[in-house]
Amino acid sequence: MIDNVGDEEQSNKPIKRLSVFYYGVGHMLNDITSACWFTYLLVFLTEIGLPPSDAAIVMLSGQVADGFTTIFAGELIDRFGHFKIWHGAGSLLVAVSFSSVFGGCLPCKILGSTSSTLRTVGYSTFAAIFNVGWAAIQVSHMSMVNCITVNSSSRVVLASCRNAFTMVANLGLYAVAFLVFSVNRSRKIVDVENQYRWIAYVSIAIGCFFVAVFHFGTEEPRLKQDIEGKGYARISWSYWFKKVLYYQVAVVYMVTRLVTNISQAFLAFYVINDLQMSQSSKALVPAIIYICSFIVSVLLQEMNWSGQRVKAIYSAGGFLWLLCGAGILILPQSLNVLMYILSTFIGIANALVMVTGVSMQSFLVGEDVNGCAFVYGSLSFLDKISCGLALYIIESYQNSGPVIHENISPYYVFSGSRFGLGFVPAICALIGIAVTCSMNLHNPVPSMPLEEPLLA
């Protein structure tokens, strides 16, 4: 698609370190708010008295809004481009709406009512608005990769850097949460709301700072501009539906996101209810996971990538998640200290599957950059809808407290949290491994290492 020799050589050239950094921080607002969303939303809603089934509806409403927005955002970006405008508009919407998700029920305050139905509608509305903005950021930022470069190693490096800063964002959130939970003890519903309101405000401030850094340091991708200037037709949806690789990548990306999101959503319930750990563990255990993920993500950026290596690393991460899932299912309360060791391996596994799972989309797109936003949008749609439905089903059957089975062990608890954290991600990882092994990933252009290794 690139017929200008100079542009082709430039697009094949490995990316410099600073450019990778500027791109990598562009998803920080999404990442830090997403960490709060998946880790604490269900906990927050149940702690303020919302029934688990209603809390599941709030989560589902956000995921559905996110899923459908990704489709429309992908189509419009492919038609008109302007990645940074979409990114900036989505960031504004996220910043304005996120505090309302954790800041109390605004319609309840206006109408002077505290009915469960009104609270569910109120929280669901702001959850949907927040996820519309979140989807605009995600699709524009992820699809930019393919229009910045066609070099396969550079694309994986950009995805890896993005994943590394996802870990930074998550660690930032858990550091803030740890301080808030330690300083401000919750005794009443209003105390719980104040805790999460402060967490939301600080998260937005941190995220918006990095949005400014991204917009300052990242130019609108040249490849998209070149394509539009030369009059290339937008690639139709049917083009992708005829590719077997599209369906393979879709399944792998969907189950990969299920692994990370489902495990994140039930981690806090698991460590508090099932393992009877301290309140601070709601922040400490996730922090360990993301420290390990960050380290692995940075190390992965130093590799020279090929299709076979992507498949091998993904399979290794999936197999590690199978072992972690088995450990979560059998871990008794009396040995809850082992959760810190399990967290280390979960973090490693998450980084391996996420970096390679996202990178598979770049192998699918190849040089067909004029339809890349649809690829990311449609695959994200599958991710959001499947995740929302899975969380809704598991949370709907969640008990208000743990169920102790005396015939197994007086210290063993099996609940929806243990099922959601251990069994579901493990099965998804197994599916991901099976589909990955059947893929035939071709490098779009000869793979070249980074011009400036990030750890040099």
N, C-alpha and C positions, 0 to 999 in steps of 0.2 A: 504493500500500500504506500510505501515511501519511495518515490521515484527520483528524488533529488539526492545525488550522491553525497553532497556535503551534509545534508540533514540526516541521511542514513548513518554516515560515520559518526556524527554527533550523538545520535540516539543509541548507537551500539557502544559508545564509550562508557567505561565504568564511572560511577558517580563518586563525587568527592565527599569527604567525611562531613563537612559542614552542611552540605545539601541534604544528606541522609538525616542528620540531626534535625534540621528545620522541618523536614517532612514528618519525622517520627513523632514530634511533639504535637502534631496537628489533631490527634484524636484524644488528647488528654482530658478535655472536658467530657466527652462521651464516656471515656474509660472510668473516670472517678465517679461520675453520676451512675453509671451502669453498675459499678461495684456496690454502691450504696443501694441501688434498686434491687439487685439479685440477692445481696447478703442480708439486708435489713428490712425490706418492705414487708414481707410476710410476718416477720417478727414484730415489727412496729405495729402493724394493723391488729394483730392478735393481742398484743400487750395493751392496746387502748380499748379493747373490748369487742372488736369486730369478730364475728364467727369465722372459723377457718374457711367455710364455703364462700362467704362474702369476700374475704381477703383474696381468695382464688379468683373471684370475678374481677376484682380490681387489677390483679396481675394480668389476667387474660385480656382485658380491655386494652391495656397498654400494648401488649404483644400483637394483638390484631391490628391496632392502629399503626404500629411500627411496620408490620408486614406489608400492609397494603400501600403505605407511603413509599416503601422501597421500590415497588413496582412503578409507580408514577414518577418518582424522582429519577429512577434509572432511565425511563423513556424520555423524559424532558431533558436530562443531561445529554443523552445521546443526540437529541435533536438540536439543542442550542448551545451545548458546552457550558462554559462559565462555572467551572468547578468551585472556584473560590467564592463566588457570589452565593452559591448554594450552601457552602460550608459556613459562611458568615451569617446568613439568614437562619440556618438551623441552630447555630450557636446562640443567637439572640433568643430564639424561642425556648431553647433548653434552659438558659439562664433565668428567664422570666418565670417559667412554669414549674421548675423543679422544686423550688422552696415550698410551693403550694401542695405538692404531693406529700411532703413530710411536715408541713407547717400547720396542720389542723384542717378541719373540714370547713371551707369558706362558705358554702351554701347553708351549712348548719348554723353558722354565726349570723348570717344575714336573716334567715328565717326563724331563728331562735328555737330550733328543734334539734334533738339528738337521736332521732329514730335511726335504726339500723339501715333501713332502706335509703334514707336521704344521705347518710354517711357513705354508703356504698356508691351511690350515684355521684356524689361530690368527689370522692377520691378517684373514681373511675374516669371522670371527665378530665381532671388534671393529669392523670396518668396517660390518657390518650394524647393530650396536647403535648406533653413532654416527649412522648415517643415519636410524634410526628417530626419534631425538631431533631431528635436523636437520629432518626432514619436519614434525614437530609444530610447530616454531617457524615454519617457512616458511608453512604453510597458515594458521595462526592469524593471523600478522602480515599477510600479503597480503590475506586476506579481510576484515580489520578496516577497510580503506579504504572499502569500500562501505557499512559500517555507521556510519562516522564522519560521512560527508557524501554527499549525492547531487549536489552541484555538480560539474560535469564538470571545470572548471579546477582546483578544489581537489583532486579525485581525482588528476589528472595531476601536480599539484604534490607531493602526498604520495608518489606513485611516483617522482617525480624526486628528491625529497629522500632517499628510501630508496636510490635508485641512487647519489646523491652520497656517502652514507656507506658504500655498498658500496666505492666507490673509496678512501675514507679507510681502511677496513679493509684493503683490499688493499695500499695504500701502507704501512700500519703493518706488515703482515706482511713486505713486501719490505725495509723498513728493518731489521727484526729479523733477517731472513735474511742481508742484506748484512753486518751486523755479525758474525753467527755464522760465516758462511763466511770472512770476512776474518780473524777472530781465531783461530778453531779450525780448523786445517787437518786434513783427513781423510787418514789414512794407512792405517788398518785399519778393519775393519767396525765395531768398537766405537766408533771415532771418528765414523763416519758416524751411528751410532745416537745418540750424544751430541749431535751437531749438531742433528738433527731433534727430539730430545727437548726441548732448550732452546727451539727454535722453537715447539713445541707448547705448552709450559708458559706461555711469555710470551703466546702468542695467546689461550689460555684466560683468563688474568688480564685482558687488555685487554677481551675480549668480555664477560666477566662484569660488569665495571664498567659497561659501557653497558647491559647487561640491567637492572641496578639503576636506572639513570637512566630507562630506558623505563618501568619499572613504577612509579616514583615520579611521573612526570609525565603519564602517559597513563591516562585513565579507561576503564573498560569501555564500549564504544560504546553510545550511547543508542538508536540506531535499532533495534538487535537487541532491546534490552530492551523497547522500546515494542511491537514486533511480537509478542514472546512474551506480553506483558501483555494484549494485545488478542485473543489466541487465534488468530492467523493460522496456517493450516496450512503445514507445511513444503512447499516446492516439490519435486515429484517429479523424478527424473532424466529421465523421458520428456519433460518440458517443455523441457529444454535440447536433447535429441536431435532435436526437431522444428524447431529453429532452424538455418537455413543458416549464420548468422553464428557459431554455436558451432563448427562444423567449420572455418570460415575462420580464426577466432581461434586454434583449437587448432593448426592447421598453422603459422600464423605464429609463435606462441609456441614451438612445438617446434623449428622451424628456427632461431629466434633464439637459443634456449638452446644448440643445437648449435653455432652460430657461436662463441659466447663460450666455452663449455666445452671444445670440441674444440681450439680454437686455444690456450687456456690450458694444456691438458694436454700439448701437444707443443711449446710454446714453448721450454722449457728444453732439450729434446733438440735442437731445431733450432739454437739459438744455440751450443751446445757442440759437437755432433757435425758438423753440416752446415757451419756458418760458422766453426768453430774459434775462437770468441771466448773470452775469459777466464772463469774460474769466477764471478767477481763479476757477469758479465752475466746470470746466472740470476736475479739480483735487480734489476739496473739496468734491463734492457730492459722487464720487466713493470712496473716502477715508472713509467717514462715513459708507458706505455700508460694507467695508472690516473691519473696526474696530469692527462693530457689529458681522460680521461673525467670526472674530477671537475669540472674547469672547465666543460666543456660541460653536464654535468648541472645545475650551479648556474645557468648562464645559461638553461637551458630552463625553469626554475621561474618566470621572469619573464614568460613568454608567456601570452597568453589563448588557450586551446585550444578547438578544434572538431574534429569528425570528419575534415574535409578536411585540416586542418593536421597531424593525427596521421599520416594516410596519406602526406602529402607528406614529412614529416620522416623517417618510416621508410624510404621509398623512397630518399631521399637517402643515408641511412646504409648501406642495402644496396648501392647503387651504389658508394659509397666502398669497401666491403669487397671488391667485385669487383676494383677496381683494386689494392687491397692484396694480395689473393690472387694476382693475376698477378705482382706484384712479388716476392712470396715464392718463387714457383715458379721464377723466372729469376735470382734473386740469387746470384752466385757468391761463393766464399770471399774472393777478392781484393778485393771491394767490400763486405765485411761491415759496414763503418762506416755504410753506408746503412740498415742495420737500425734505427738510432736514428731516422732520418727516417720510415721505414715505421711504427715504433712510435707515432709521433705521430698519424698518420692512422688507425691501427688503434684507438687510444684514442677518437678522435672518432667513428668509425663505431660502435664498441661502445656508446657513450653514446646515440647517436641511435636505434639499433635497440632497445636495452633499455628505455629510458624509454617509447618509443611502443609497443613490443611488449607490455609489461606493462599499459600504460594501455588497450589495446584490450579487455582483460578487463573493465575497469570500464564501458566502453561496452556490452559484451555484457550485463553484469549489470543496468545501468540502475537502476531502483528495486526490482528483484526481489531485495532483500537477504536474504530468508529462504532462499535457495538458493545464496548466493554462495560458501560454503565448498566446496560440491561442484564448482563451476566451477573454482576454484583448485586443488582437490585432483585432479580428473580431468585437467586440463591439465598439472599438474605430474607426474602419473603418466606421461603420454606423453613428457614431457621427460626424466624419469629413465631410463625403459626404453630409449628411443631413443638417449640419450647413452651409457648403459652398453653397449648392443650395438655402437654405432659404435666406442667406445674399445676394446672387446674385439676386434673384428675387425681394426682397424688395428694395435693393439699385438701381436696374435698373429702378424702378418706382419712385425713390426719386427725388424730385424737387430740384432745386438749391437754393430755398428759401422757406419759409413757406407759406402755403396757408391759408388766412384768410376768414372765412365764416361769413359774416356780419349778416346772419339770425340766427346764433347761439349766438354769443357774440362778441363785438368788441375786446375782450381780449382773445378769444379762437382761437387756431390754431390746425387744424388737418392735419397731414402730415404722410409721410411714417415712420418718426422717432417715432411719437407717436404710430402708429400702431405696429411698430417693438418692441418697448419697453413695451407697455402695453398689446395689444391683443394677439400677438403670444406667449409670455411666459405664459400668463394666460391659453390659450387653451392647451399648452403643459403640464402645471401643472395639469390640469383637467384630461388629458389622463393618466398621471403618477399615479394619485390617483386611477383611475378606475382599471388599470392593477395591481397595488400594492395590492389592496384589494382582487384580485383573486389569489394571490400567496400562495403557501404552503412552507414556509421557515423552513427547519429543521437545527438544530444546528449540525455541523459536529462532535463535541465532546462536552462533558459537559462544559458549560460556567463558567469561573472563573474570578474574578476581577483581576485588576492589582496587581502585587506583591508590587509595589511602586506607589501609586496614585500620579499623576503628580502635583496636587495642595497641597500635604502634606507638 
